Structures are given as structure tokens and as C-alpha cells.
């Protein structure tokens, strides 16, 4: 028998007070996903959504603490000791969809949406779709599309 539902998560999970969501093979960068996770983990859902919305509107940036090679400094104060950053719209959209999904799951369980706190977020490498560049100077050049698996667990703050 094939089990399609994910049963093991990367943190302790309480059925009564926690809600969770999973997004598989999302078109986002693992590099930027880990940096976004560093920013939103432990924050409230409102603050996380506001941060991701501000990144898409270019008001805030994703601070690159680990992957700083080639990333320019951004205007404003340093975040987490990092001035280097990026604005990754595609990754932010994936995270906003994931937050909306976990919020709906929490609402279905009867948890208060206003008091949700992000307990754990995890990202891992997804399936890499291979496509070929059209014929040109370099015939049949291989390209890999990035994808990422994401999971999130939220809890109701007391």
C-alpha cells in the first residue's frame, strides 16, 4: 500500500495546539529559502507575512548571511549583521502561499489565527526538471530548474 501523506516532520508536533502544511516541488531557490527561514522562524504569522510582502514590494530585503558572494549591499540598516541581500519575488510568493495554507489548516483545527507563532520551517532540495536550450551557438545546452520542498509547523501562542 502506498502512503501519500507525510507523517514525519522535523520537529515535535502536538495534534491539539499545532498546525502544519507541506509544499512539494515549489519553483523556488533553496538558497533564498534557507535565508527566509532564518528571518521568519519564531515570529508571528502577521510579522512573517508583512516581511514577505515588504520584500516583494522592495521595502525590505532578504539578508544573505551565508551566501554573500556577488550580492550587493542594500539600503537601510543591517539585518542580522548582514548588509548584503536580495529581493527574491518567486521564493517570497511560494512562502506566502505556504503561510496561507497553514493558516487555513489552523483555522480548520479551531486555532486562533491572530495568535499563531511559527514554530518550525524546513526546506530541502526538490526535483530538478531538466530542459534544453534552443538550438543556437551552443546546441542543446542543459538547464536545471530549481525546486524546493517546504514544510511549516505553527503553534497557538498563549
ABEGO torsion letter per residue (X at the ends): XBBABBABBABBBBAAABBBBBBBGBBBBAAAAAAAAAAABGBBAAAAAAAAAAAAAGABBBBBAABABGBBBBBEBBBGGBABBBBBAAAAAAAAAAAAAAAAAAAAAGBBAAABBBABBBBBBBBBBBBBBBBBABBGBBBBBBBBBBBBBBBBBX
